[in-house]
């Protein structure tokens, strides 16, 4: 495993998987970070706090649908 992949796995392990599915029921007391964990390809991850991985996936699907 490369160092970059290790860092990506660390970031993902620190994010709330329930929040990224748009259903964390304890956002004020959750011990995980509420950030998008959408992989952008290669060694990049979105990790922005203003949306979820699920929302990012939906945007990606819309974008791909517009291109076809």
CORGI-V600704 format. One line per field, one symbol per residue. ss: DSSP state (H for helix, E for strand, C for the rest). phi: phi as a letter, one per 40 degrees, with the letter a starting at -180 (. if undefined). A space follows every 10 residues. Layout:
ss=???
phi=???
This chain:
ss=CCHHHHHHHH HHHHECHHHH CCCCCCCCCC CCECCCCCEE ECCEECCCCC CCHHHHHHHH HHHHHHHC
phi=.ccccccccc dccccccccc cgaccaccbc cbccbcbccc ggbbbdfccc abcccccccc cccccccc
